[in-house]
Amino acid sequence: MPGITVVVATRNRASALRRTLDRLRCLPERAELIVVDNGSTDGTRDLVRKEFPDVRVLALPRNHGAVARNRGVAAARTPYVAFADDDSWWRPGALGVAVELFERHPRLALVAARTLVGSVERIDPVSRFMATAPLGRADDLPGPSVLGFLACAAVVRRDAFLGCGGFDPVVFFMGEEERVAYDLAAAGWGLAYCAGVTAHHHPEPAADPAAKRLLAARNAALTGWMRRPLPVAAALTADLRRVAADHPDGARTVARFAACLPRALVRRRVPDPAVEAALARLADAELSSR
């Protein structure tokens, strides 16, 4: 069976990372582990090198956000790469199942795993929605087709991921999955939700949920200007302004959006009609599920 690598991106969360690496190094798949450290100042690199000498560490001089994962994928020596954050890990056997799925389905570029949250193992709402198969199921894919995923619970075909450019520096962090999913689908690759591949996620409670919504709105607008039709991009920008109006950091976030917009426009591509049609179906399904 071909090998698989797990890439873990982290920043200043040494204690949480220790727990994650303890879990990952016990996996039966014996996956190679790569930690990409986003400029931590809490001794993360020393901890990994001392307690986990078999783990490769890529030490970045500053925080690169989601782009750090690209560095890990580029450094991987296996055809398949699983992502984990410092608060997530994979169920024993899950990565082996993922490798088998990739081997049997040559168009498959990404497996979106069933994600269980916390010690109570509550299924993540994103997983629950993907399982309803609003986009149907292609004959050459192992599960419902999807146009999104949780980065901490995804496995990718290395060449396909790198071929679409990986995560981009414009969005930086939160919602970085959307543009990757769009470009993979536009290139003809398949993305599928596979309930037989399970990841565990133990996030800390959000200190400011409203700030999280604000950041998500900003990044959705930036992604819109990179890929979506102009009316959609304009509507997402209007959504950002509405969310910003209710948050004390709203004006600053809108200013940051404006500063990032030229970089997004440089990366703009003509929207893909098939992907746009699928996104419209997803939007309708989300509305009817509320």
N, C-alpha and C positions, 0 to 999 in steps of 0.2 A: 504494500500500500504506500502511495506517495506520502511524504512527510507534510507536516503543517506547523506553522509558526504562530505564536500568540504575541501580538504587539500591544504593550501596555503604555499608554501615555499618562504622565503624572506631573504634578507640581505641588511641592510643599505639603505632602500628605504621606509622610514616611510610615506612620503607624498603620494607616489604612492599606498602604501598599504592601506592607509585611503580611497582612492577613491574606490579601489577594494572591501574592506569590506563594504563600504556604499552600493554598488550594491548587494553584495552577501546576506546581511542580509535582504534585501527587497524581496528576491525571494519567490514566493508563496509556494514553496516546503518546506519552513522552514527547510532547511538543517542545520545540525550541522556544525559549522565552527571550523576548527583547523588551527592555524597558527604555522608553524615550523620556528623558528627564527634561522638562520645560524650564530650565534655569532655576531649579529649586535652591533655596538657601537654608533648608532645615536638615541638611546632612543626608538627604535621600540617596545620593550616589554612593556615599561611604557605607551606608547601611546595606545597600544591595550588594556591593562588592565584598563586604565582610560576611554577611549572612547567607547570600545566595551567589556563590562564586561561579556557578554554572550559568548564570543569567547574563546575557550581553547587555551592557549599558551604553546607550547613545546619549551623551551629555551635551545638551544645547546651551549656548551661553545666555540665551534669553528665552522668554515665553513665545512660542510660535503658535499657540493654540492648537486647533485640530490638524494643522499642517504637520505637526510633530509626528502624527501617525504615518504620513507619507514617508518620512525618513526611515521609520521602522520597516515599512513594506519594502522599500527599495533595498534595505539591508538584508531582508529575508532571503534564505537560500532554498525555499520550498515553493511549490506551485500554488499553495493555498495559505491564506493568512487569516487568522481570527483576531478580532479586536477585543480588548478588555480595558476598562478604566480601573483606577485604583480602588474602586468600590464595587467591582463586578468580577465574576469568574464563570467558568463553564462547568456544567454538570459532567461527571465522569462518563466517558463514552460518547458525549455529544459531538466532539470534534471528529471522531472516527466516523460517525454517521454522516457528518457534513462532507468529509472527503469522499465517501462512497457515492454521495449524491452528485458531487462534481464529476466524478469519474464516469457516472452513468448518463450524465446530461451535459453534453459538450457546449450547449448554448448558455448554460447557467453561469452567471457572473457573480451573483450574490445570494447568500442564504440569510434571510431574516429569521432569527431564532425566536422561539417562545421564551418570553422573559418573565421570570418570577421575581417579585419585589419583596424584599424584607424577609424577616424570619418567618412570617406567616405565609410566605410564598404566594402572595396575591398576584394574579396574572396582570401584567401591565395592560392598560387600556389600549395602547397601540397594538399589542399582540392580539387582543380580543377583536379589535376592528379588522385587522388583516385576516384573521381566521374566517371572517364572514365572506371572504372572496368577492368583494364588489367588482373586481376586474376579471373575474372568472379564472379559469385554470387552463393554461396552454398544454397541449398534448406532450410537448417536449420538455416540460418542467415538472419538478417533483412536488409542487404545492401551488397554492393560489398565487397568481401574479400580483406583485406589489410595485408601488412607485415611491416607496419610502422605507426607512428602517431606523433602528436605534443603533448608533455607532458602537456602543458598548456591548451589543448583542448581535453582531454581524460577522459573517465569514465571507471572504472574497476570493475570487480567482485573481491571483497576483497580477498577471499580465493585463487583464481587463481593467482592473482598478488603476494601475499605473497608466494604461493607455488613455483613460478618460481624464487624466490629470490629477486624480486623487482629490483630497480636500483643498479648498482654495483659501488664500490669505485674506480675501475681502470679507468673508463672513466671520472668520477667525474661530468662533466657538458658539455653539447652540444653533441648531438648524442647519449645520454644515452638510447634513446627509442629503438634503433636497436636490442640490445641484448635481451631486454625484449620481444619484438615482436617475435624474433626468438624462444626463449624458450617456449613462450606460444603456438605458432604454432606447435613446435616439440612435445609438450605434448598433442596435439590433441584439444586444445582450438581453438575457432573461434574468429577472429578479423574482425570487419566490419566498413565501413564508413557509417554513417547515416546522411543524409542531414537534417533530421528533428530535429536533436540535434545541437544547434548553440551556439558557444562561440565567445566572442569578445576579440580581442587582440590589445592592444595599445602600441606597443614597442617603445622605444626611438631609433632614428637612430643610427646605429652602428658607433662608433667613428673610427674604423679601420676595414673596411670590409675585407681587406687582412688578417689581424690577425684572423678574424673569420673563414675564409676559411682554414687557417693554422691549427687552433685548430680542426676544423671539420675533416681535413685530418689525423691529429694525432689520433683522437678518432676512426675514421673509421678503421685505421690500427690496433689499439689495439683490437677493437671488432673482426676484422678479425682473429687475432691470438687466440682469445678465442673461436670462433665458426666456421669459414669458412675453406674450404679446403686449404691446404698449398699453392698451386699455387695462390689462390685468396688472401690469407694473404700476400704473397710476393709481389703481384702486388699492393696491397693497400699501402704497405710500400714504394714501388718505387714511387707511387703517392705522398706520403708524402714528400719524398726527392725532387721531382720535385717542389712541391709547396714551400718547405722550401728554395730552392735555390734562390727564388725571393723575400724573405722577410728578413729584417734586424734581426729579431728574429728567423730566421729559424734554425740556428745551435743549439740554446738553446732549441728549441722545439724538435728537433730530439734527443738531449741528454735526455730530459725529457721522450720522448718515450722509449728510451733505458732503462732508469731507471725503467719505469713502466712495461716493457715487461715481466720480470720474474713473476710478479703478474698476468699478463694476462695468461701466459702459465700454471700457477698453476690451473687456472679456465678453461682451455681448455677442450672441449668435442668433441667427434666424430661428424662431420657434419651430419646433418639430410638430407637424400636424397630428401625427398618430399619438404622440405623447400628450399633446394638448387635449385631444379627444378623451384619452384615458383619465387625465386630471379632471376633466369636466364630469366624467362618470363618478370619480371619487368624491368630488364636491357634492354631487347630488346624494350619494350614499351617506355621506357624513350628515347632511341636513336631515335626511329621513330617519337617521338613527338617534337623533336628539329627542 
